[in-house]
Amino acid sequence: MTEFAIAALPLLALLASLLFGRYPGCEAALRLADRLASRPRTSAPAAGSSPRPRPPALRAPHGGLLVALGLAQRPPPFAT
């Protein structure tokens, strides 16, 4: 019972602060938005100044995708 109460305390504290009209983290989010809005915008580099990134090389499936493809089966035919 005490483990549940200890785990529920942060949730109850957040709920109580919301009920009293306090929004935790609101000021920090506003400061971050102001900082991002006031940052000078950087212009995009010229078209010929940097090489374009190459697309990733195609490789055979591995890991979970390999297992998924190995276990995949066709569905049964539609019964008429």
ABEGO torsion letter per residue (X at the ends): XAAAAAAAAAAAAAAAAAAAGBBBGAAAAAAAAAAAAABBBBBBBBAAABBBBBBBBBBBBBEAAAAAAAABBBBBBBBX
